[in-house]
């Protein structure tokens, strides 16, 4: 394997089409302000590097990036690439990962609006993220111990599992399909509207008007905090371990909770059953 080490590179397509190649302790920065330094490469390993230029990793196959920094100036860093490992990286540019396949990320810090759009096959472990529209239309996600903060996240995702995560996200999981969230905290307004085949297993759910207009929704032994007007027009099976402020017009299924502050029935099409330990709050 050839090696490029301790160089500063700022030319347009500086290492275009190379590989196999080790890029070590290099800076992609400078007055030429060139784009796409590692485009169309194969079998590239990047270690201890600094990226301050646009579009560095496009159409790459076989890529390992570790112990490196991609600044806010390094926009749209990884697009149309596959078979990627990313470890201990700061990804701070907008649209940092898009249309990629077979990606594994570990111990990364992500600050990137519009991150992860249309990615297929992303395993993420022990990462933190700040983003808006995080993972839009992504598929086959496997997240463990990920903390994320930002609006409009996980919309239109499919076939994904999240375990031991903490998400603080308004409008998260809208139109999600075939998703399991377990042992996690999910905070934010309007969670999971219009989703299908979504399960929350031993989760803590916080915020107003969650889980409305859902199909085949399941909650298994979940806590709910500050949750009012929940489950409107949803097909739901839920066992809840904490009081719920209010439930509104569940379409079908059965919701069981210790107590519900208010059960709102102002739609004749609402046939969902709400059961509580207080007989006054049983409604068939």
VEXZA-411086 format. One record per residue (C-alpha): x, y, z. Coordinates in pm, whole numbers, plus 50000, padded with zeros to 5 digits. Example, Ala and Ser with C-alpha at 12.3 -4.5 7.8 and 13.67 -1.06 7.14 Angstrom:
2
      u      v      w
  51230  49550  50780
  51367  49894  50714
//
This chain:
284
      u      v      w
  50000  50000  50000
  50132  50344  49907
  50147  50609  50179
  50094  50985  50176
  50213  51129  50507
  50256  51470  50668
  50156  51668  50360
  49934  51972  50313
  49710  51930  50009
  49477  52196  49870
  49467  52122  49496
  49149  52020  49311
  49114  51637  49320
  49455  51608  49486
  49444  51227  49525
  49169  51149  49277
  49120  50784  49180
  49399  50643  49396
  49416  50327  49604
  49506  50121  49789
  49647  50411  49987
  49727  50513  50345
  49680  50884  50411
  49835  50977  50743
  49887  51303  50936
  49788  51517  50636
  49604  51849  50610
  49354  51912  50334
  49351  52289  50352
  49506  52590  50185
  49469  52886  49948
  49391  52680  49636
  49068  52572  49811
  49037  52262  49592
  48742  52023  49605
  48708  51643  49598
  49058  51543  49711
  48978  51170  49750
  48702  51119  49496
  48661  50786  49309
  48915  50608  49531
  48939  50243  49639
  49068  50090  49963
  49169  50410  50138
  49278  50435  50503
  49284  50785  50654
  49446  50842  50994
  49508  51155  51202
  49411  51396  50925
  49248  51739  50908
  48990  51823  50639
  48887  52182  50571
  48790  52145  50202
  48462  52043  50038
  48344  51702  49914
  48647  51489  50015
  48497  51136  49991
  48264  51089  49695
  48213  50761  49506
  48469  50576  49720
  48472  50199  49780
  48643  50059  50086
  48718  50350  50318
  48843  50371  50676
  48867  50711  50847
  48990  50737  51204
  49120  50988  51458
  49054  51282  51226
  48861  51609  51202
  48624  51734  50932
  48549  52101  50995
  48229  52300  50920
  48400  52404  50593
  48421  52038  50493
  48065  52019  50362
  47904  51712  50202
  48197  51498  50312
  48081  51144  50225
  47841  51088  49937
  47770  50789  49710
  48030  50573  49886
  48014  50222  50036
  48191  49986  50275
  48297  50259  50518
  48435  50251  50872
  48449  50580  51067
  48607  50584  51414
  48676  50867  51657
  48595  51143  51410
  48455  51494  51444
  48212  51543  51157
  48110  51910  51166
  48017  51992  50805
  47662  52012  50672
  47524  51707  50484
  47817  51495  50599
  47680  51153  50497
  47439  51088  50212
  47345  50808  49970
  47607  50576  50124
  47587  50201  50189
  47732  49968  50451
  47868  50220  50703
  47995  50162  51057
  48053  50453  51294
  48202  50435  51642
  48286  50704  51900
  48213  50996  51668
  48095  51353  51730
  47848  51467  51467
  47740  51830  51424
  47586  51822  51081
  47245  51942  50959
  47083  51704  50710
  47307  51416  50811
  47254  51063  50684
  46994  51118  50411
  46910  50803  50211
  47182  50595  50377
  47127  50218  50360
  47297  50005  50624
  47444  50220  50903
  47562  50074  51234
  47635  50351  51485
  47779  50296  51834
  47867  50537  52115
  47821  50849  51904
  47673  51192  51974
  47489  51400  51715
  47340  51747  51675
  47143  51773  51355
  46821  51872  51180
  46647  51626  50948
  46883  51358  51081
  46871  51029  50885
  46588  51131  50650
  46472  50834  50436
  46748  50609  50568
  46709  50230  50586
  46856  49944  50787
  46991  50145  51078
  47135  49978  51390
  47211  50228  51667
  47350  50151  52013
  47430  50407  52282
  47373  50704  52054
  47274  51047  52186
  47108  51281  51938
  46957  51629  51964
  46775  51809  51683
  46446  51857  51504
  46273  51642  51242
  46487  51331  51289
  46437  50975  51158
  46157  51076  50922
  46058  50816  50662
  46316  50565  50790
  46259  50190  50748
  46373  49858  50892
  46576  49992  51184
  46658  49912  51548
  46769  50155  51822
  46894  50030  52161
  47004  50223  52472
  46979  50559  52297
  46877  50909  52405
  46694  51121  52147
  46577  51479  52201
  46396  51553  51877
  46076  51729  51779
  45875  51546  51510
  46095  51236  51531
  46001  50912  51353
  45730  51063  51131
  45627  50812  50864
  45876  50560  51006
  45809  50199  50905
  45922  49870  51061
  46119  50022  51349
  46202  49902  51702
  46318  50144  51974
  46414  49975  52301
  46562  50070  52638
  46579  50431  52522
  46467  50783  52611
  46275  50971  52341
  46189  51333  52416
  46011  51585  52196
  45681  51705  52061
  45465  51510  51813
  45656  51182  51824
  45601  50923  51557
  45301  51058  51367
  45189  50857  51061
  45428  50571  51144
  45363  50204  51068
  45481  49889  51247
  45677  50078  51513
  45748  49930  51858
  45872  50111  52169
  46002  49852  52417
  46084  49962  52774
  46130  50324  52669
  46075  50657  52840
  45866  50884  52618
  45846  51255  52703
  45644  51531  52532
  45311  51646  52404
  45082  51476  52150
  45285  51161  52084
  45207  50873  51851
  44908  50993  51653
  44775  50857  51323
  44988  50543  51363
  44922  50196  51220
  45017  49882  51413
  45183  50075  51695
  45307  49885  52002
  45435  50005  52340
  45578  49746  52579
  45615  49858  52943
  45698  50218  52858
  45696  50527  53079
  45523  50838  52950
  45587  51188  53089
  45412  51513  52998
  45219  51319  52735
  44881  51470  52661
  44647  51407  52366
  44826  51081  52297
  44737  50815  52038
  44485  51017  51836
  44353  50810  51543
  44614  50538  51608
  44588  50160  51590
  44771  50077  51914
  44852  49808  52167
  45021  49967  52469
  45120  49877  52823
  45227  50194  53005
  45387  50192  53349
  45325  50556  53445
  45026  50794  53448
  44926  50955  53117
  44790  51310  53108
  44533  51244  52836
  44442  51004  52557
  44241  51124  52260
  44033  50916  52020
  44246  50603  51971
  44119  50433  51658
  44156  50072  51776
  44347  49842  52007
  44399  49859  52382
  44592  50101  52604
  44667  49998  52963
  44809  50246  53215
  44801  50305  53593
  44591  50617  53534
  44484  50856  53261
  44400  51213  53354
  44147  51253  53072
  44007  51024  52805
  43871  51234  52519
  43599  51077  52303
  43463  51324  52053
  43499  51110  51740
  43251  50826  51680
  43520  50637  51487
  43731  50601  51803
  43704  50237  51916
  44030  50188  52106
  44001  50056  52462
  44164  50245  52749
  44212  50051  53073
  44343  50187  53402
  44361  50064  53759
  44095  50323  53845
  43749  50197  53734
  43630  50552  53668
  43880  50572  53386
  43784  50252  53207
  43639  50315  52865
  43548  50040  52619
//
